[in-house]
Amino acid sequence: MRKLIASVLLALTPAIANAQDTEHKMDEMRKHLQNHHGGQTFWYVEGERLEYRSNEGNPLFLWDAQGWFGGDVNRLWIKTEGEFDFDADKFESAEVQALWSRAISDYFDLQAGVRHDFAPGEDRTFGVVGIQGLLPYLFEIDAALFVSDDGDVEARVEAEYELLITQRLILQPRAELNFAAQDIPEYGVGAGLSEIETGARLRYEITRQFAPYVGVSWERAVGDAADFARADGEDPGSVSFVAGVRIWF
């Protein structure tokens, strides 16, 4: 029996040695690949919405842009959005976010950082934690929790979907919900669900990087936020026809 076992081990020795040698070579190839192609940094900039909004006779310019720099796992994200009132010649809202982002799955990034608001009212700074990625069926989602330097807690959820009518003509429904943990009258924010915005944009991609679009957007303050708007002599809801361009590079 011992002779049989010894014979089997002797016969398997070359195969074991070959397997170990193959594994060693594979490790060397992986290191070579990582050294030459891994750990690279990339960047991306996108103007998701750069548009004129009719706003029922009080026209606005809206921008919503973002970009990132980094690798496959860790990235620095910069996001900015806001509105400029042509009639009043002032910013209705303006914010910038700087976020560290880490991939936590194939489809989602965990993000944390700071947000600074330049308008409306006095400047405010927030701490930010959020998640951004793709839900099943390719619904894009961006959700974040904000805590201001005054202790105010707010949240925002954005979702959109791209429906390909042709390879270049694309309909994009979009919705945004804003929440707050408390009333903030000086900024027109009400506790609970504070503001809703929804709409759809039809774009034509002249190139993948440049696509003009037209669409419609409906937004409304709700709850206490609607009361604050009425108290300031403003309509809590509005419908806008929009025209703009989406670019990326």
Protein Blocks (a to p, Z undefined) as FASTA:
>chain_A
ZZmmmmmmmmmmmmmmmmmmmmmmmmmmmmmmmmmmgoiacdddddfbacddfkgoiacd
dddddddeddfkbccdddddddddfklopafbdcddddddddfbfkbccdddddddfbgc
jdddddddddddddehhiacdddddddfkopacddddddddddfblmlccdddddddddf
bdcfknopaehjfbdcddddddddfblkbccdddddddddehjllmmmmmnopafbdcdd
dddddddZZ
